Amino acid sequence: MDFGAVQDIYRQTISFSGTFVGTIGYMPPEQLRGKSYCASDLYSLGGTLLYLFTHRFPDELPQKRMKIDFRSCVEISPEFADWLEVILEPIWEDRFQSATEALNVLSNKS
């Protein structure tokens, strides 16, 4: 997947038509405000993983305090759930800041 391509399309779309490109549930909150970071792509990855685990769209899952409350909907290890919660943090600064960082944390927990 080339999540970076979404950033380019998004910037072009938002600047010309005032609309946004993305799917609710997979799109991080900052993207609604016209911002995009490497951590934004990780949020989208988290949404995709949730769909693979639950067969439900992320926006159909319960929420608690602005976060997707997925733990009761999946059967995964607590360590992986902790990792996934970081990926799905609504505030981008609280997520892993790069795919390398996320992979390193995941590798150290396995």
N, C-alpha and C positions, 0 to 999 in steps of 0.2 A: 504494500500500500504506500502511496505517496501522499501523506497528509500535508506536506508542504505545498502541494499544488492547490489545495483548498485555500490556503492563505492568499495566494495570488488571485484566484478567482473571486474570493470574498472581497478583497480590496477593490478590485475592478467593479464588482457589482455594487458594493455599498457606495462607491464614489459617484457612480453614474445614475443609479436609479433609486437610491435610498432604501433598498431592500437588503435582506441578508440571505446568505446561502448556508444551509445547514439543516439538520434534523433535530428537533427538540428531543432531549434525552441523551443525544450523542454530542450535542454542541455545548461547550462549556459556557458558563454565565458571562464571562468577559467578551465572548464573541458577539453576544447580543449588544454590547456597547461599542462594537467596532474595534476591539483589541484582540490580538492573537500573539501567543508566545509558544515556545517549544512545549511548555507544560499544557498548553491547550490541546495539542495533539494527543498527549497522554490521557487526558480526560476522555477524548473520543475513543481511544483504545479501551479504556475502562468500560465505557458504555457498550462497546462491541463485545467485550468479554462477558458482561452481564447478560447480554442477549443470548450468547452461546450457552451459558450455564442455565438460564431460566426459560428460554424460548419466549420471553416477554420483552417488549420494548422498555428501555430504562425509565421512560416517563410513566409507564404503567405500574411500576414498583412503588411500594410505600416510601414516603419521605418523612424524615424527622429532622427538625431544625435546619432546613434547607439542604439536607444531604439525602442521598438515596439510601434507604434502610433495607439493604439487600440480604443481610445475614440469615434471616428466617426463610429466605426463598432459594438458598443454594446449599449444597453439601460440599464444602471445601474446607481445607484445613484452616484453623484460626490464624496461622501465620500468613497464609495467602490472602485471607479476608482482610487482615490488617494492611497488607500491601495494597490490596485493591481499594481500600478506603482512602489511602493516601492519593492514589491515582484519581479518585473521584471527589477529592476535596473541592468544594465550590469556589474557594478563594485560591487563585492560581499560585500565589506565593507559598501556600501550604502544601502544594503538590511537589513531586519530584520535579526538578528543573530540567532534566534531560532524560532521554531514553537510556543513556549509559548509566546514570545514577539509579534509575528504576531497576535496570537489569542487575546492577551490582548488588543492590539490596535484596532483590529476589534470589540471586545466586547464593548469597551468604546465608539466607534462611533455609535453603533446601538441604 
